[in-house]
Amino acid sequence: MREDAIGIDGVLSDDHDLIPSVKWLVAFRNRNPDGHIGKISIREFLCGGFYEAFDRVQSYAEKTNVEVLWFKEKRACDGPLTNSIQLQLGCFCTYCNIEHNTEDSIPCEELYCKSNLCSRKCYEDHVELKHRNSGTLR
């Protein structure tokens, strides 16, 4: 369930759809300027729907300079990929832009802020820089 779908009083708001997260797989190839075919890697991640998965894959590809070969729901993959265990697709810290594991992310507690940060230091710097005078922390 998306956290922004819950109001201050703990009740679901009407303007948010509840989309369950499903596992997705994505295949990347490293870009080589010399024309050689780069190494192919497969990663998995959780996302709610096609467009959210597309945005996440494209964002990751732009930041890491890799080429997206394909992505699709894990349950729709053939044979060995359906039952395989892949490395998790990382995410990038909103503050320092360094890739880190999604399980280690620290979400911003400011209302309506969707920032994910890699460390307590980045979280504190983010809050100081972006939310210094907002006063809307939960």
Salt bridges, closest charged atoms under 4 A:
GLU3 OE2 - ARG138 NH2 2.68
ASP4 OD2 - ARG2 NH2 2.97
ASP4 OD2 - LYS114 NZ 2.58
ASP15 OD1 - HIS16 NE2 3.77
ASP34 OD2 - HIS36 ND1 3.06
GLU44 OE2 - LYS23 NZ 3.47
GLU44 OE1 - LYS74 NZ 2.84
GLU67 OE1 - ARG29 NH2 3.18
GLU73 OE1 - ARG75 NE 2.63
GLU110 OE1 - HIS131 ND1 3.98
ASP125 OD2 - LYS121 NZ 3.18
GLU128 OE2 - ARG132 NH1 3.82
